[in-house]
Structures are given as structure tokens and as C-alpha cells.
Amino acid sequence: MSELTLGQLIAAASERAHLLFEGTEVAHRSCGITIAETFGRATAPYQALRRGGITGCGECGAIRAGELVLGELLGDPDPTGTVTPALRTAAFRYRELWQQSVDRGAATTLVCNDLTGQFGDFTGPDRRAFCTRIATAVAGAVATTLAEQEALPPLPPRPAR
């Protein structure tokens, strides 16, 4: 098997997030879990990001998950350490990338209820498609950021369910 190019790796991360969030070929994952699982991170803590911190009043769980993945992979493992130069650079770059690629629709904030409220039914297909596009764009932004830091981990195998 030939090695994937950087562009193919970034596309593969985006495609994985789409697969996980959309929920048609495998079971649906929430926004935060989608991003965590795409990059091989433990998913349990990311459950708190579901629907804007469970309440809907928090910021987009996919975008927040991207920040946390960067912290896990680029942050200082010493709890008393300072922000690493790689994480600082990545945080600014990631923000720039998701701001370019995430379509908020009519929402003026990143609060989940603002983003999803424009669709009425939270469980409806329009909202799910909207959030699938966000998770896909976020995965691409995270993958690009990690690749630029030469820290893009191998993607885990496709889930069976």
C-alpha cells in the first residue's frame, strides 16, 4: 500500500468525522466524541461537550473538542508546565482554519442553541446535516493544524459500528 500524501491524510480525517457524526454507515457519535474518536483520543471526557456542554448553552462541542485534541497532543504533560510553543502556535492556527471553514448559517455566536436553533427540531435531518458539516470542517482544521506541527497521529481503524 502506498503512503498517503498530506492532503489525503487531512481528507481522511474529515471523511472519518463525517462518517462518525452522520450516523448512516456506523452509529452516530456526538460532536465532541466524533472529533476525539477521529484522532484516536479517549472519548469519555468528550461526552461533556455534547450539545454545547449538555445544556445547549455552551459553545459548539466540535470546535471545543478540536481545542482539547490539540491540547492532548501538543500540550505539556507536566501539570505545572507552561503552554508549549507548539500548542500556542496550533491554537492560533486552528482558530484561523475553523473560522474559514465552519459555516454558522444565520447564527452570530458559537453557542450550540444559537447554531442549532435555526433548524427548529434538534433531532431533525437539517440540523444533523448542519452539524455533520461542522464536525467535518473541524476535523479538517485539526488535521491541518497537527500536520503543520508534524504531530498528526495515525487515524484509528474504521469502527465496526
Summary of the structure (lengths in Angstrom):
residues: 161
radius of gyration: 15.2
end to end distance: 25.0
largest distance: 46.0
contacts: 513
relative contact order: 0.20
helix: 60%
strand: 1%
